[in-house]
């Protein structure tokens, strides 16, 4: 099983930047899709960005052009560069790994990191 640990969250003013990291306990080379999700109080969890093992990326409409997802297989790490942050980006951000192991598809989740954007 893969374990994930996020870091990099914090408090930032609107217009600022943060970079989140998600470190996996094992090699991420064979992880089919890794993604960032967020959940704000009283709202449903939503996809922020995802990246496949071949490097194909996908973004939620609200972050397109501002956020960039990447992965470094040599460091078993996925990143989320967040620029031009807005108060509505405030949420707990979690990373996810979707992979095939022991004949079934599995999902691993990190514990989350808080991002707070002040106006």
C-alpha positions, 0 to 999 in steps of 0.5 A: 500500500502507498502512504502519502504525506502532504506539506506546504500549506499555510496562510497567505494573502490574496494574490500570493503563492504556495507550493504543496508537496505530496510525498509517497512512501513508495515509487510513484512510477507505476501510479496511474493517476495522482491528484490534488483535491480540496474541501472547504467547510460546508462544501463537497470535495472537488478535484483541483488537478491531476496528473497521469503517469505519462504526464497528462494533466487535468485541472478544475475550472476554477484553478486553470491558469493559476495552478500547476501540477507536476510530479518528480518520479525520482523523489516520489513526489507530486507538487501543486504550484498555486499562484494568484491565490484567492480567498475562495481557494481556502480549503484543506488540500489532500493528495490522492494516488490511484493505482492498480495493485494485487489485481484491484484498483486502489486509492490512497489519501494523504491526511491533508494540509490547510491552505488559508488565503486572506483578503 
